[in-house]
Amino acid sequence: MYMAGPWIGLVAIASLPVIAVAGEGDYIIAVLGVMWLAQSIVALRVRRASEKGTVRRACATWVLVWASILCVAMFLIAVAFASDGSWR
């Protein structure tokens, strides 16, 4: 239950129906960013509730780091799509 890998994989699997239903819309990237943001918040709360030196805290830290990186990446991609290249 405290392994970090399934938490990252679950969001990726949960995003498949969103992509399948929405099709090719540019807003999908922002939706995925919100999903990663929600996972970051949950991981932060789990990390704060855990004692130092536990496996649960270590896994929550790992999930928090990677979910935050992916969240920022998704929002930057969404901004790049929204600007249509006018940022160059």
Secondary structure by P-SEA (a helix, b strand, c coil): cccaaaaaaaaaaaaaaaaaaaccccaaaaaaaaaaaaaaaaaaaaaaacccccaaaaaaaaaaaaaaaaaaaaaaaaaaaaaccccc
